[in-house]
Amino acid sequence: MALRVLVMLCLLAAQSPAFGALAQWSAQAGEVRDMFAASGTVIYAATFGGGLFKSSDGGLNWGRVNTLPARYIQRLAGNGGVLYAAATTGLFKSSDGGATWSQRLFDPVAVVALNPFDSNQVLAGVNGAGLYRSTDGAATFSNTVAGLDSLDFADLLFDPTANNGIAYVATRNNPGNPALNIGGVFKSFDGGASWVSWNNGLSNKFITSLAVDSTGAVLAGVMDPRDGGGGVYRQSGGGAWSLAQNLFGVFTLRRSVNNPAVLWAGTRALGVWRSTNNGLTWQQAVDPASDPDVMSGIYALATMPGQPARVFAAVKGYGLFRSDTAQSANSLLVSPWRFSGDGLKADRVRALTGTASANTFFLGLKSGGAWRSTDGGATWLPANAGLNIGYAPDLIRGVTQLSASASDPTRVYAASGGNDLFDAGQPLGLFRWNGSTWTQLGESGVPQSFSAQVGLLVSPFDDNTVFYSLFPGAEPNYGLFRRQANGAWQVANVFGALGMRINGALVSGVTPGRFFLTQYDDLPYFTADNGATWNRIGASSTGFSRLEFLALAQKPTAPSIVVAATTNGIYRSSDGGASFARIAATGLQRLVLSGVRYSPGGQLFGTDHAGNYYCSSDDGMNWRVKATLSATVNQLKQFGNAIYLLTDGAGIYQDNTPTCP
């Protein structure tokens, strides 16, 4: 894969020119959930976390549609200049190609469909609430659940072959109790006012996607979260469903806008597949030898009117790709697929670490694997070799935690695993980088567990000390694990107020041997002896909710001061973190911060989930907004003299010279 060049300097809602510019780092590998081509040149991409992006040159270059306030967009529907965006914050409509928007529904909308023959007819699905139907262009809606036995919506469409009032909705079976055997495909004969089950012969009801071919036959994609399996099923003329092709899990189906007999399937691990005969037979449309990057999960597919040779695929972990040979008679010659996501900076960042090599960084993405830069973040390449457990190497994994030694460039650790789209599970594991590939750790006592990975930290004072934290789940193998000098791992047998072994995110103090552990729904712990013993931090709170610490930072120029972001505002310690008291902070736009960090010079920085970036010159008493980003900021990191903002939908922002005038 070619290097991705991604640094962009930008001033973001800066309050003063003295604050300086932030540099945006992005692997341009965001999570594209859906696409809509309005014409042969204009196409939109819905990203989950990064908002809506638009290309006006046929999908070659992209820019964010900043007029749409939604960040987590799940589906798009449109007709000419009319565009609908289904988002976690509601349903939005634009009648001028995205220049302006109005919000039409205020519940989280999972799916949306627009009748191609009558743009006044709109359907929208709200999980747990039902389908909403409009016959006046989304001016008003009525709710309907008649005939549905599952309200977990996966896809929704009107029959594109005729203006006959027929619509289809895909709902999913209950993954927690599959024996219920609910969901599947439902059909409406009255424009969505009522529904009937359309599941005769459908053996698996974990439906992810739908398409209607040129004959009016219906196709359904299946991905079963229990084993990741599934394929494309086809039903014609009201008969029984039959399996057209087993594809070991299908994420998406789309019909070509240029030739309705051509259908495209995006699979969980086998790339793109194509049918040229209305879904009766399927062939792989990726040559694994020439396009290994596209042999991954495919989240979204799109074709463009008037450009029958072009097809787009949103590839899990790698970003947006296109083929300009979509009409090739030989399906393997649909390759080559070229990267086509320039400007689509929507990475869902879960982890970042600097290394002992000053210009080398590792980036971890939600379901997007690991990326590595050796030039200070200017360019990035995937670094996923060896990062798998029991699956083919091409099945990219999420990276939830990263941490590295301050002195050994090959001592980089990654915690990897978690759930994928439609709850496709991935085994969890702890890996170490050896300079070129990852190796799963097999040291004595290292936990092998399906519990959530909530903390990973290599001690900046001692390379041999590594902490790895697992949240309690269905398994007993959880808690805070520490790697000792002999390479063996041992769990901390310290039990918190809830009766469980301590676990959580880890933060290093500025004095050797001091670490902090934040816990879910409980007070944090600290150690002053490199993790040999842990002590519960003292703090008081008023109200009914339990006080939870979300992030801590110890002041490097005055180690007795520690500032914490909590569920009840800003807390501060003057005894090195043993006890905390709430302070009356001013200048914050939100009560709860998502991260706090000190610069080496002793100035304090913070972020919140709304995207605000703050600074304080008096240890958290008074704050100023430095910038407001277009994505949620989940964490703050500090490497060298710089502060890094980890976002859920816009990559990373680097404040290389953090100041707070």
C-alpha positions as CSV (number, residue, x, y, z in Angstrom):
1,M,0.0,0.0,0.0
2,A,1.2,3.5,-0.8
3,L,2.1,5.9,2.0
4,R,-0.8,8.0,3.2
5,V,0.2,11.7,3.5
6,L,-2.1,13.2,6.0
7,V,-0.8,16.0,8.1
8,M,-2.8,19.2,7.8
9,L,-2.2,22.4,9.7
10,C,-5.4,24.1,10.7
11,L,-6.7,26.7,13.1
12,L,-9.8,25.4,14.7
13,A,-12.1,27.9,16.4
14,A,-9.0,29.3,18.1
15,Q,-9.7,31.9,20.7
16,S,-6.4,33.8,20.1
17,P,-3.8,33.6,17.4
18,A,-1.3,33.0,20.2
19,F,-2.7,29.6,20.6
20,G,-1.2,28.5,17.3
21,A,-2.2,25.8,14.9
22,L,-3.2,22.1,15.5
23,A,-1.9,19.5,13.1
24,Q,-4.4,16.8,12.0
25,W,-3.0,13.3,11.7
26,S,-5.2,10.8,9.8
27,A,-4.7,7.4,8.2
28,Q,-7.8,8.3,6.1
29,A,-9.2,4.9,7.2
30,G,-12.5,6.1,8.7
31,E,-15.6,3.9,9.2
32,V,-17.8,4.6,6.1
33,R,-21.2,3.2,6.8
34,D,-23.0,4.2,3.6
35,M,-22.7,6.1,0.4
36,F,-25.0,7.9,-2.0
37,A,-24.2,9.1,-5.5
38,A,-26.4,12.1,-6.4
39,S,-25.0,12.3,-10.0
40,G,-22.0,11.1,-12.1
41,T,-19.7,13.5,-10.2
42,V,-21.3,14.1,-6.8
43,I,-21.2,11.4,-4.2
44,Y,-21.6,11.4,-0.4
45,A,-20.0,9.2,2.3
46,A,-21.6,8.7,5.7
47,T,-19.0,8.1,8.4
48,F,-19.6,6.9,11.9
49,G,-17.9,9.5,14.1
50,G,-16.6,11.9,11.5
51,G,-19.9,13.1,10.0
52,L,-20.8,13.5,6.3
53,F,-18.2,13.9,3.5
54,K,-18.8,15.0,-0.1
55,S,-16.9,14.6,-3.3
56,S,-17.6,16.7,-6.4
57,D,-15.1,15.0,-8.7
58,G,-16.4,11.5,-8.9
59,G,-15.0,10.3,-5.6
60,L,-11.4,11.2,-6.1
61,N,-11.2,14.0,-3.4
62,W,-13.3,14.5,-0.4
63,G,-14.3,17.3,2.0
64,R,-16.4,17.3,5.2
65,V,-19.9,18.7,5.0
66,N,-19.6,21.0,8.0
67,T,-23.2,22.3,7.7
68,L,-24.5,18.9,9.0
69,P,-24.2,18.9,12.8
70,A,-24.4,15.1,13.1
71,R,-21.2,13.1,13.6
72,Y,-22.4,9.5,13.8
73,I,-24.2,8.8,10.5
74,Q,-25.5,5.4,9.7
75,R,-27.4,5.6,6.4
76,L,-28.1,8.0,3.5
77,A,-31.0,8.2,1.1
78,G,-31.6,10.7,-1.6
79,N,-33.0,11.8,-5.0
80,G,-31.3,14.5,-6.9
81,G,-30.6,17.4,-4.6
82,V,-32.7,16.0,-1.8
83,L,-30.7,14.1,0.8
84,Y,-31.5,12.4,4.1
85,A,-29.0,11.4,6.7
86,A,-29.9,8.9,9.4
87,A,-27.8,9.6,12.5
88,T,-27.6,8.7,16.1
89,T,-28.9,12.2,16.9
90,G,-31.9,12.0,14.5
91,L,-33.0,12.3,10.9
92,F,-31.7,15.3,8.9
93,K,-32.9,16.5,5.5
94,S,-31.3,18.8,2.9
95,S,-33.0,20.1,-0.2
96,D,-30.0,21.8,-1.6
97,G,-27.3,19.2,-1.9
98,G,-26.1,19.5,1.7
99,A,-25.8,23.3,1.8
100,T,-28.4,23.6,4.6
101,W,-30.1,21.0,6.8
102,S,-33.3,20.7,8.9
103,Q,-33.8,18.1,11.6
104,R,-36.9,16.0,11.0
105,L,-36.7,13.3,13.7
106,F,-34.9,13.6,17.1
107,D,-34.5,9.9,18.1
108,P,-31.5,7.9,16.9
109,V,-32.3,6.7,13.4
110,A,-30.7,3.5,12.2
111,V,-32.0,3.3,8.6
112,V,-33.8,5.6,6.1
113,A,-35.4,5.0,2.7
114,L,-36.8,7.4,0.0
115,N,-39.3,6.2,-2.6
116,P,-37.4,6.7,-5.9
117,F,-40.8,7.4,-7.7
118,D,-42.2,9.8,-5.0
119,S,-39.8,11.8,-2.9
120,N,-42.6,12.7,-0.5
121,Q,-42.6,9.1,0.8
122,V,-39.9,8.6,3.4
123,L,-39.4,5.7,5.9
124,A,-37.1,5.8,8.9
125,G,-36.3,3.1,11.4
126,V,-35.6,3.9,15.1
127,N,-34.3,0.9,17.0
128,G,-36.7,-0.1,19.8
129,A,-39.3,2.3,18.7
130,G,-40.4,1.3,15.2
131,L,-40.7,2.6,11.7
132,Y,-41.7,6.2,11.0
133,R,-43.5,6.9,7.8
134,S,-44.0,10.3,6.0
135,T,-46.0,11.0,2.9
136,D,-45.3,14.8,2.9
137,G,-41.5,14.9,2.4
138,A,-40.7,14.4,6.1
139,A,-42.8,17.4,7.3
140,T,-44.7,14.9,9.5
141,F,-44.3,11.3,10.5
142,S,-46.5,8.5,11.9
143,N,-45.1,5.6,13.8
144,T,-45.9,2.0,12.8
145,V,-44.9,-1.4,14.3
146,A,-47.7,-3.4,12.8
147,G,-46.5,-6.8,11.7
148,L,-42.9,-6.5,13.0
149,D,-41.6,-8.8,15.7
150,S,-38.1,-7.1,15.9
151,L,-37.2,-3.5,16.1
152,D,-33.5,-3.9,15.6
153,F,-33.2,-2.4,12.1
154,A,-30.4,-3.2,9.6
155,D,-31.6,-2.0,6.2
156,L,-34.6,-0.5,4.5
157,L,-35.7,0.2,0.9
158,F,-38.5,0.8,-1.5
159,D,-38.9,-1.5,-4.5
160,P,-36.9,0.3,-7.2
161,T,-38.5,-1.6,-10.1
162,A,-42.0,0.0,-10.0
163,N,-44.0,2.6,-8.1
164,N,-46.1,-0.1,-6.4
165,G,-46.0,0.8,-2.7
166,I,-43.8,-2.1,-1.9
167,A,-41.0,-1.7,0.6
168,Y,-38.8,-4.1,2.5
169,V,-37.1,-3.8,5.9
170,A,-34.4,-6.0,7.4
171,T,-34.4,-6.6,11.1
172,R,-32.1,-8.7,13.2
173,N,-32.6,-11.7,15.5
174,N,-31.7,-11.2,19.1
175,P,-27.9,-12.0,19.4
176,G,-28.3,-12.4,23.2
177,N,-31.1,-15.0,22.7
178,P,-31.1,-16.4,19.2
179,A,-33.6,-19.0,20.1
180,L,-36.3,-16.3,20.0
181,N,-36.0,-16.6,16.2
182,I,-37.3,-13.1,15.6
183,G,-36.6,-10.6,12.9
184,G,-35.6,-11.3,9.3
185,V,-37.2,-9.7,6.3
186,F,-40.6,-7.9,6.3
187,K,-42.6,-6.6,3.4
188,S,-45.0,-3.8,3.0
189,F,-47.6,-3.5,0.3
190,D,-48.9,-0.1,1.3
191,G,-45.8,2.1,1.4
192,G,-44.8,1.1,5.0
193,A,-48.1,1.5,6.8
194,S,-48.2,-2.1,7.7
195,W,-45.8,-5.1,7.4
196,V,-45.9,-8.9,6.9
197,S,-43.2,-11.4,7.6
198,W,-41.4,-12.4,4.5
199,N,-39.2,-15.2,5.9
200,N,-40.5,-18.4,4.3
201,G,-37.4,-20.7,4.1
202,L,-35.0,-18.1,5.6
203,S,-32.8,-20.2,7.8
204,N,-30.9,-17.3,9.5
205,K,-32.5,-14.1,10.6
206,F,-29.4,-12.1,11.3
207,I,-30.0,-9.9,8.3
208,T,-27.6,-7.1,7.5
209,S,-28.7,-5.8,4.1
210,L,-31.2,-5.9,1.3
211,A,-31.3,-5.4,-2.5
212,V,-34.0,-5.8,-5.2
213,D,-32.8,-7.0,-8.6
214,S,-34.1,-6.1,-12.1
215,T,-36.8,-8.8,-11.9
216,G,-38.2,-7.7,-8.5
217,A,-36.6,-10.6,-6.7
218,V,-35.3,-9.8,-3.2
219,L,-31.8,-10.5,-1.9
220,A,-30.7,-10.5,1.8
221,G,-27.3,-10.5,3.2
222,V,-26.7,-12.4,6.5
223,M,-23.9,-12.1,9.1
224,D,-24.4,-14.3,12.2
225,P,-22.6,-12.7,15.2
226,R,-22.2,-16.2,16.8
227,D,-19.7,-17.4,14.3
228,G,-19.3,-14.6,11.7
229,G,-20.9,-16.8,9.0
230,G,-23.6,-16.1,6.5
231,G,-24.2,-15.4,2.8
232,V,-26.6,-14.0,0.2
233,Y,-30.1,-15.4,0.1
234,R,-32.6,-14.8,-2.7
235,Q,-36.4,-14.9,-2.9
236,S,-38.5,-14.6,-6.0
237,G,-42.2,-14.4,-6.7
238,G,-43.3,-14.9,-3.1
239,G,-41.6,-18.3,-2.9
240,A,-39.1,-19.6,-0.4
241,W,-35.7,-18.1,0.3
242,S,-32.7,-20.1,-1.0
243,L,-29.0,-19.6,-0.4
244,A,-27.4,-18.1,-3.5
245,Q,-23.9,-17.9,-2.2
246,N,-22.2,-18.7,1.1
247,L,-19.8,-15.7,1.7
248,F,-18.9,-16.4,5.3
249,G,-20.6,-13.2,6.5
250,V,-22.1,-10.3,4.5
251,F,-22.0,-6.7,5.7
252,T,-23.7,-5.0,2.7
253,L,-25.6,-5.5,-0.6
254,R,-26.1,-2.9,-3.3
255,R,-27.6,-2.9,-6.8
256,S,-25.8,-1.1,-9.6
257,V,-27.5,2.2,-10.5
258,N,-26.5,1.6,-14.1
259,N,-27.4,-2.0,-14.7
260,P,-30.1,-3.4,-12.3
261,A,-29.0,-7.0,-13.1
262,V,-25.6,-6.3,-11.5
263,L,-25.4,-6.6,-7.7
264,W,-22.4,-6.1,-5.4
265,A,-21.8,-7.8,-2.0
266,G,-19.5,-6.6,0.7
267,T,-18.3,-9.5,2.9
268,R,-17.0,-9.7,6.4
269,A,-13.5,-11.1,5.4
270,L,-13.5,-12.0,1.7
271,G,-13.7,-8.5,0.1
272,V,-16.1,-7.6,-2.7
273,W,-18.2,-10.0,-4.7
274,R,-20.3,-9.4,-7.8
275,S,-23.2,-10.9,-9.6
276,T,-24.1,-10.1,-13.2
277,N,-27.3,-12.2,-13.4
278,N,-29.6,-10.8,-10.7
279,G,-27.9,-12.6,-7.8
280,L,-28.2,-16.1,-9.1
281,T,-24.5,-16.7,-9.1
282,W,-21.6,-14.7,-7.5
283,Q,-17.9,-14.3,-8.2
284,Q,-15.1,-12.7,-6.2
285,A,-14.3,-9.2,-7.5
286,V,-11.0,-8.8,-5.8
287,D,-7.7,-10.4,-6.9
288,P,-6.1,-11.3,-3.6
289,A,-2.6,-11.2,-5.2
290,S,-2.9,-7.6,-6.5
291,D,-5.3,-6.1,-3.9
292,P,-4.7,-7.8,-0.5
293,D,-5.9,-4.6,1.3
294,V,-9.4,-5.0,-0.2
295,M,-9.5,-8.6,1.0
296,S,-11.0,-7.5,4.2
297,G,-14.4,-6.5,5.6
298,I,-16.5,-4.2,3.3
299,Y,-18.8,-1.9,5.1
300,A,-20.3,0.0,2.2
301,L,-20.6,-0.1,-1.6
302,A,-21.7,2.4,-4.2
303,T,-22.0,2.9,-8.0
304,M,-22.4,6.3,-9.8
305,P,-25.0,7.0,-12.5
306,G,-23.5,7.4,-15.9
307,Q,-20.2,5.8,-14.8
308,P,-20.8,2.0,-15.2
309,A,-17.1,1.3,-14.9
310,R,-16.7,2.8,-11.4
311,V,-17.6,1.1,-8.1
312,F,-16.6,2.2,-4.6
313,A,-15.9,-0.1,-1.6
314,A,-15.4,1.1,2.0
315,V,-12.8,-1.3,3.4
316,K,-12.6,-2.0,7.0
317,G,-9.3,-0.7,8.4
318,Y,-8.0,0.7,5.1
319,G,-10.5,3.4,4.0
320,L,-12.3,4.0,0.7
321,F,-11.2,2.3,-2.5
322,R,-12.5,2.3,-6.1
323,S,-12.4,0.2,-9.2
324,D,-12.6,1.7,-12.7
325,T,-13.0,-1.7,-14.3
326,A,-16.3,-2.7,-12.8
327,Q,-17.7,-3.9,-16.1
328,S,-14.9,-6.4,-16.7
329,A,-16.2,-9.8,-17.9
330,N,-13.7,-11.5,-15.6
331,S,-14.7,-10.6,-12.1
332,L,-11.1,-10.8,-10.9
333,L,-10.2,-8.1,-13.4
334,V,-12.4,-5.7,-11.4
335,S,-9.1,-5.3,-9.7
336,P,-7.0,-3.2,-9.4
337,W,-8.7,-1.3,-6.6
338,R,-7.2,2.1,-5.9
339,F,-7.3,4.1,-2.7
340,S,-9.9,6.8,-3.2
341,G,-10.2,8.5,0.2
342,D,-8.0,11.6,-0.2
343,G,-9.4,14.1,2.3
344,L,-11.7,11.6,4.0
345,K,-10.2,12.1,7.5
346,A,-12.6,10.3,9.8
347,D,-10.4,7.8,11.7
348,R,-12.0,6.4,14.9
349,V,-8.8,6.4,17.1
350,R,-8.7,4.2,20.1
351,A,-5.0,4.3,20.9
352,L,-1.7,6.2,20.2
353,T,1.8,5.7,21.5
354,G,5.1,7.3,20.8
355,T,8.2,5.1,21.0
356,A,11.9,5.2,21.9
357,S,12.5,6.4,18.3
358,A,11.5,10.1,18.4
359,N,9.7,10.1,15.0
360,T,8.0,6.7,15.3
361,F,4.4,6.5,16.4
362,F,1.8,3.7,16.4
363,L,-1.9,4.4,15.9
364,G,-4.8,2.0,16.9
365,L,-8.2,2.3,15.2
366,K,-11.6,1.0,16.1
367,S,-11.9,-2.2,13.9
368,G,-9.1,-0.7,11.8
369,G,-5.9,-2.3,13.1
370,A,-2.6,-0.7,13.8
371,W,-0.8,2.0,11.7
372,R,2.8,3.1,12.0
373,S,4.5,6.4,11.1
374,T,8.3,6.7,11.1
375,D,8.4,10.4,10.1
376,G,6.6,12.1,13.0
377,G,3.1,11.5,11.8
378,A,3.5,12.9,8.2
379,T,2.8,9.5,6.6
380,W,1.4,6.2,7.8
381,L,1.3,2.6,6.8
382,P,-0.7,-0.3,8.1
383,A,1.2,-2.4,10.7
384,N,-1.0,-5.5,11.1
385,A,1.3,-8.4,10.3
386,G,0.9,-11.0,13.0
387,L,-2.0,-9.2,14.7
388,N,-4.5,-12.1,14.5
389,I,-5.8,-15.0,16.6
390,G,-7.3,-18.0,14.8
391,Y,-8.4,-15.9,11.8
392,A,-6.7,-15.2,8.5
393,P,-4.2,-12.3,8.6
394,D,-6.4,-10.3,6.2
395,L,-9.2,-10.0,8.9
396,I,-8.1,-6.6,10.4
397,R,-8.6,-6.3,14.1
398,G,-9.4,-3.4,16.3
399,V,-6.6,-2.1,18.5
400,T,-7.9,-0.8,21.8
401,Q,-4.6,0.0,23.7
402,L,-1.0,0.8,22.8
403,S,2.0,1.5,25.0
404,A,5.8,1.5,24.3
405,S,9.1,1.6,26.1
406,A,10.9,4.9,26.5
407,S,14.2,3.3,25.7
408,D,13.7,0.1,23.6
409,P,12.2,0.8,20.1
410,T,11.1,-2.8,19.7
411,R,9.2,-2.9,23.0
412,V,5.8,-1.8,21.8
413,Y,2.6,-3.5,23.1
414,A,-0.8,-3.7,21.6
415,A,-4.1,-4.9,23.1
416,S,-6.3,-6.0,20.2
417,G,-9.8,-7.4,19.7
418,G,-13.4,-6.5,20.4
419,N,-16.7,-6.3,18.5
420,D,-17.0,-5.4,14.8
421,L,-20.0,-4.2,12.8
422,F,-23.2,-6.1,13.5
423,D,-21.5,-7.5,16.7
424,A,-19.1,-9.7,14.8
425,G,-16.7,-10.7,17.7
426,Q,-12.9,-10.8,17.6
427,P,-10.9,-12.7,20.2
428,L,-8.8,-10.5,22.5
429,G,-5.1,-10.7,22.8
430,L,-1.9,-8.9,23.9
431,F,0.8,-8.5,21.3
432,R,4.4,-7.2,21.1
433,W,6.1,-5.6,18.1
434,N,9.4,-7.0,17.2
435,G,10.5,-4.4,14.7
436,S,8.5,-5.7,11.7
437,T,5.6,-7.9,12.9
438,W,3.5,-8.5,16.0
439,T,3.8,-11.6,18.1
440,Q,1.1,-12.7,20.6
441,L,2.5,-12.8,24.1
442,G,2.8,-16.3,25.6
443,E,4.6,-15.4,28.8
444,S,3.7,-17.1,32.0
445,G,0.6,-15.7,33.6
446,V,-0.4,-13.4,30.7
447,P,-4.2,-13.5,30.7
448,Q,-6.1,-15.1,27.8
449,S,-9.6,-13.7,28.2
450,F,-12.6,-12.3,26.4
451,S,-12.9,-9.6,29.0
452,A,-12.7,-6.0,27.7
453,Q,-9.3,-4.5,27.6
454,V,-9.3,-1.3,29.6
455,G,-5.7,-0.5,30.3
456,L,-2.2,-1.0,29.0
457,L,1.0,0.8,30.1
458,V,4.7,0.3,29.9
459,S,6.4,1.9,32.8
460,P,8.5,5.0,31.7
461,F,10.8,4.2,34.5
462,D,11.4,0.5,34.0
463,D,11.0,-1.3,30.7
464,N,10.4,-4.7,32.4
465,T,7.3,-3.4,34.2
466,V,4.1,-3.5,32.1
467,F,0.5,-3.2,33.3
468,Y,-2.4,-4.8,31.5
469,S,-6.0,-4.4,32.7
470,L,-9.1,-6.3,31.9
471,F,-12.7,-5.4,32.9
472,P,-14.7,-8.1,34.6
473,G,-16.9,-10.0,32.2
474,A,-18.4,-13.5,32.0
475,E,-14.9,-14.9,32.7
476,P,-13.1,-14.9,36.0
477,N,-9.8,-14.0,34.3
478,Y,-9.9,-10.3,34.8
479,G,-8.2,-7.6,36.8
480,L,-4.9,-5.6,36.8
481,F,-2.0,-7.7,35.7
482,R,1.7,-6.7,36.1
483,R,4.7,-8.0,34.2
484,Q,7.6,-8.5,36.5
485,A,11.3,-8.5,35.9
486,N,11.4,-12.3,35.3
487,G,8.8,-12.0,32.5
488,A,6.0,-13.5,34.5
489,W,2.6,-11.8,34.9
490,Q,0.8,-11.5,38.2
491,V,-2.7,-10.2,39.0
492,A,-3.2,-7.7,41.8
493,N,-5.3,-9.3,44.5
494,V,-6.8,-6.0,45.6
495,F,-10.6,-5.8,45.7
496,G,-12.5,-2.6,45.3
497,A,-15.7,-1.3,46.9
498,L,-17.8,-3.4,44.6
499,G,-16.1,-6.6,45.6
500,M,-14.2,-7.1,42.3
501,R,-10.5,-7.0,41.7
502,I,-9.3,-3.6,40.7
503,N,-9.0,-2.8,37.0
504,G,-9.1,0.2,34.7
505,A,-7.1,2.7,32.7
506,L,-3.6,3.4,33.9
507,V,-1.7,6.7,34.1
508,S,1.9,7.2,35.0
509,G,2.9,9.8,37.6
510,V,6.0,11.9,37.2
511,T,7.9,10.4,40.1
512,P,9.4,6.8,39.7
513,G,7.1,4.1,40.8
514,R,3.9,6.2,41.0
515,F,0.9,5.2,38.9
516,F,-2.8,5.8,39.0
517,L,-5.6,3.5,38.1
518,T,-9.1,4.9,37.2
519,Q,-12.0,2.5,37.7
520,Y,-15.4,2.2,36.3
521,D,-18.1,3.5,38.7
522,D,-15.7,3.7,41.6
523,L,-12.8,5.7,43.1
524,P,-9.3,5.2,41.7
525,Y,-6.3,3.6,43.2
526,F,-2.6,4.7,43.3
527,T,0.7,3.0,43.9
528,A,4.0,4.5,44.9
529,D,6.0,1.3,44.7
530,N,5.7,0.3,41.1
531,G,2.5,-1.7,41.6
532,A,3.6,-3.9,44.5
533,T,0.8,-2.3,46.6
534,W,-2.2,-0.2,45.7
535,N,-4.2,2.3,47.9
536,R,-7.7,3.6,47.4
537,I,-7.8,7.4,46.8
538,G,-9.9,9.4,49.1
539,A,-12.6,11.8,47.6
540,S,-16.0,12.9,48.6
541,S,-19.1,13.7,46.5
542,T,-22.6,14.9,46.9
543,G,-25.7,13.6,45.1
544,F,-27.0,10.1,44.3
545,S,-24.6,9.0,41.6
546,R,-21.3,7.3,42.5
547,L,-18.2,9.5,41.9
548,E,-16.0,8.1,39.1
549,F,-12.6,9.4,38.0
550,L,-12.2,9.5,34.2
551,A,-8.6,10.9,33.8
552,L,-5.8,12.1,36.0
553,A,-2.6,14.2,35.4
554,Q,0.2,14.9,37.8
555,K,2.0,18.2,37.5
556,P,5.6,17.7,36.4
557,T,6.8,21.0,37.9
558,A,5.0,20.5,41.2
559,P,4.4,16.7,41.8
560,S,2.2,17.3,44.9
561,I,-0.5,18.6,42.5
562,V,-2.7,16.1,40.7
563,V,-5.8,17.1,38.7
564,A,-8.6,14.7,37.8
565,A,-11.6,14.8,35.5
566,T,-14.6,13.1,37.1
567,T,-18.3,12.6,36.6
568,N,-18.8,15.5,39.0
569,G,-16.4,18.0,37.5
570,I,-12.8,18.8,38.3
571,Y,-11.1,17.5,41.4
572,R,-7.6,18.4,42.6
573,S,-5.1,16.9,45.0
574,S,-2.3,18.7,46.9
575,D,-0.8,15.5,48.4
576,G,0.4,13.7,45.3
577,G,-2.9,12.0,44.6
578,A,-3.7,10.4,47.9
579,S,-6.8,12.5,48.4
580,F,-8.9,14.8,46.2
581,A,-11.4,17.6,46.7
582,R,-13.7,19.2,44.1
583,I,-12.8,22.7,42.9
584,A,-15.2,25.3,41.4
585,A,-13.7,25.3,37.8
586,T,-14.8,28.1,35.5
587,G,-14.7,28.4,31.7
588,L,-15.7,24.8,30.8
589,Q,-18.4,24.2,28.3
590,R,-19.2,20.8,29.8
591,L,-19.1,19.6,33.4
592,V,-17.4,16.3,32.4
593,L,-14.0,16.2,30.7
594,S,-12.8,13.2,28.7
595,G,-9.1,13.8,29.3
596,V,-6.6,16.0,31.2
597,R,-2.8,16.3,30.6
598,Y,0.0,18.6,31.8
599,S,2.6,19.9,29.3
600,P,6.3,19.5,30.4
601,G,6.2,23.2,31.4
602,G,3.3,22.7,33.9
603,Q,0.3,24.0,31.9
604,L,-2.9,21.9,32.1
605,F,-4.9,20.9,29.1
606,G,-8.3,19.2,28.8
607,T,-10.9,17.9,26.4
608,D,-14.6,16.9,26.4
609,H,-16.8,14.7,24.3
610,A,-18.3,17.7,22.5
611,G,-14.9,18.3,20.9
612,N,-13.7,21.3,23.0
613,Y,-10.0,21.6,23.7
614,Y,-9.1,23.7,26.8
615,C,-6.1,25.0,28.7
616,S,-5.6,26.2,32.2
617,S,-2.7,28.1,33.8
618,D,-3.8,27.6,37.4
619,D,-4.2,23.9,37.7
620,G,-7.8,23.6,36.7
621,M,-9.4,26.5,38.4
622,N,-9.9,28.6,35.3
623,W,-10.1,27.3,31.7
624,R,-10.1,28.7,28.2
625,V,-11.3,27.1,25.0
626,K,-8.3,26.6,22.6
627,A,-10.2,25.0,19.8
628,T,-13.5,23.1,19.0
629,L,-13.1,20.0,16.9
630,S,-15.6,18.4,14.6
631,A,-15.5,15.0,16.4
632,T,-15.7,13.6,19.9
633,V,-12.4,13.7,21.8
634,N,-12.0,10.6,23.9
635,Q,-8.4,10.9,25.2
636,L,-5.4,13.2,25.7
637,K,-1.8,12.0,25.4
638,Q,1.5,13.7,25.9
639,F,4.7,12.6,24.2
640,G,7.8,14.8,24.3
641,N,6.7,18.4,24.4
642,A,3.5,17.9,22.4
643,I,-0.1,17.2,23.4
644,Y,-2.2,14.8,21.3
645,L,-6.0,14.7,21.0
646,L,-7.4,11.3,20.1
647,T,-10.8,11.7,18.4
648,D,-13.6,9.3,17.5
649,G,-14.0,10.4,13.9
650,A,-11.3,12.9,12.9
651,G,-8.0,11.1,13.6
652,I,-5.5,12.8,15.9
653,Y,-4.8,16.5,16.5
654,Q,-1.3,17.4,17.6
655,D,-0.6,20.6,19.6
656,N,3.2,20.7,19.0
657,T,3.8,23.8,21.1
658,P,1.1,23.7,23.8
659,T,0.7,27.1,25.4
660,C,-2.0,28.8,27.4
661,P,-1.7,32.6,27.3
